[in-house]
Amino acid sequence: MDKKYNADVIVVGAGPSGISAALEVARSGKKVVLVERAQYPGSKNMYGGAVYTTALKEVFREDFDAIPYERVINSHTWAFLSDNGSFNITNNDYNTKDALAIKRFNLEKWMIDVVKRHGVYYIPNTLVKNLIQENGIVYGIKTELEDYYAPITIIADGANSLLAKEIGLRNKFDSKDIILSVKEVIKLDKKTIEERFHLSDDGSMGVNKQYFGTDFGSIKGIRNLFMMTYLYTFKDTLMLGVGVNLADLTRNKLNINQILDEVKKHPDISPLIKDGEIIEYSAHLIPEGGYKKIPKLTSNGVIVVGDAAGFVNGVHFEGTNFALISGKLAGESAINALNNNDFSERSLSVYRKKLEKSFILKDLYSYRNVIERLYSRSDSIAIYYPKKIKQFFEIITSANCVSKSVQIRKFVFSIFKDRKFSDLFKDFSSIFKCVMDVFFGK
Ligand SMILES: Cc1cc2nc3c(=O)[nH]c(=O)nc-3n(C[C@H](O)[C@H](O)[C@H](O)COP(=O)(O)OP(=O)(O)OC[C@H]3O[C@@H](n4cnc5c(N)ncnc54)[C@H](O)[C@@H]3O)c2cc1C
């Protein structure tokens, strides 16, 4: 191989992980090329609605202050839905600025402007077709027009990473490890959003609602689905979406668009979106295989980051922070390899060690069984208990002239009547094991 390099590092994919990796390398004075298939940054990307300030500050440092957010997300609600209403837990903390609502095309555009100022050579509108490799070593990329060469290529091409698959770092995803999500952007007057959600008009307050439970809806099969609905407030839009396990969708022959339509009719949600105009509709995959499905992260001349490596904590809707920090750590590892002039798998494996020391592999490890355990008990956890929690609070809040102790006893007996003792034991042991895993962590 004639190694006439165009750059020290090539990064494929200008999402948060690729941009962060490119910025880290550029800051060290090395030459970095960032290639993105979309014409406009962020136009191919999708998420629920919040990016996290700690990771952004760590990556963008002083540039962070100019980030173009629409609202601070500091009111979080977990709502358990039933046919006729919901039981809600809300945490409002108006002093925090941990999460920001930013539209993806604004986020990526801003990030690209920053990295270009730091010397990254950005090539948009260019699809990377293949990696250039010889004798198991990656030397660069093939695009539709040109080939680019570098001793290190960072793969940041997202959830369906074809490039990581191409070089055998990753297997094909199992449909049970993938969430398909569809989302609508619903336009409403700014003032209407502020009135409906009790928000101030200066962007310092914003809402995220996560809805659990599927005991509603007229579509056959929807009542037994392990799914999640999310809603975020932006300045003059709402983001409303549902996420469903791909294997569940296929097995139940369900159409996810119809599920979203059904969700929109729920009495908790329909008043919030009333008179809104749908201005955007998108769908995207979320890798949820977690720790057990992490691919091989490095090979000779190559590193995998972000969603391409499956770095998402689906339980907490965290992905952009994993992407930003894994990109940064990959950038540091690339700089280290360039300084040592050693691009071998062994040299680049320092990346995995850095990930292990960070929250990324610690969190993925402690959550390694959580989704699987909850999923295996999904009929009770997603359907039955949300209903019972709601019933319990109906007893607490109703003044129906029936003794509370009679009602509570009846309620407790109903659980033992509904469910076999062995099922109750399995449910609670699953939840207990999840809590213990997270508590003891790594
Ligand atoms: C519905 C949904 C809701 C979510 N909600 C949240 C949330 O609220 N908060 C949060 O933190 N995370 C959330 N996430 C997760 C988060 O969006 C991702 O974890 C994050 O975007 C991953 O960043 P990335 O850079 O690794 O990949 P991506 O953002 O997917 O970027 C990959 C980039 O690579 C480009 N690309 C792909 N193939 C090629 C190629 N061959 N050549 C050139 N370019 C290529 C793509 O166009 C894209 O720009 C959500 C995800 C989804 C789908």
The ligand as a Gaussian input file, in Angstrom:
#p B3LYP/6-31G(d) Opt

LIG

0 1
 C      -35.969000       8.400000      18.779000
 C      -34.687000       8.668000      19.479000
 C      -34.712000       9.431000      20.638000
 C      -33.523000       9.711000      21.288000
 N      -33.546000      10.573000      22.342000
 C      -32.387000      10.958000      22.908000
 C      -32.359000      11.993000      23.884000
 O      -33.372000      12.618000      24.197000
 N      -31.168000      12.307000      24.447000
 C      -30.014000      11.676000      24.077000
 O      -28.954000      11.988000      24.626000
 N      -29.998000      10.724000      23.120000
 C      -31.153000      10.362000      22.521000
 N      -31.130000       9.438000      21.503000
 C      -29.862000       8.800000      21.115000
 C      -28.965000       9.752000      20.328000
 O      -29.681000      10.386000      19.302000
 C      -27.807000       8.967000      19.711000
 O      -27.230000       8.161000      20.707000
 C      -26.737000       9.886000      19.127000
 O      -27.255000      10.693000      18.113000
 C      -25.587000       9.047000      18.558000
 O      -24.652000       9.875000      17.937000
 P      -23.687000       9.299000      16.821000
 O      -22.846000      10.437000      16.395000
 O      -23.005000       8.080000      17.307000
 O      -24.648000       8.810000      15.645000
 P      -25.657000       9.663000      14.749000
 O      -26.150000      10.837000      15.495000
 O      -26.649000       8.692000      14.232000
 O      -24.755000      10.194000      13.552000
 C      -24.240000       9.330000      12.562000
 C      -23.885000      10.173000      11.355000
 O      -23.201000       9.371000      10.400000
 C      -23.672000       9.696000       9.099000
 N      -23.386000       8.550000       8.234000
 C      -23.892000       7.300000       8.337000
 N      -23.380000       6.486000       7.393000
 C      -22.515000       7.242000       6.666000
 C      -21.669000       6.966000       5.558000
 N      -21.579000       5.752000       5.033000
 N      -20.947000       7.993000       5.044000
 C      -20.994000       9.243000       5.589000
 N      -21.764000       9.546000       6.649000
 C      -22.511000       8.564000       7.201000
 C      -25.147000       9.986000       9.323000
 O      -25.704000      10.756000       8.274000
 C      -25.109000      10.739000      10.647000
 O      -24.945000      12.130000      10.477000
 C      -32.304000       9.158000      20.812000
 C      -32.284000       8.402000      19.649000
 C      -33.458000       8.175000      18.966000
 C      -33.428000       7.405000      17.667000

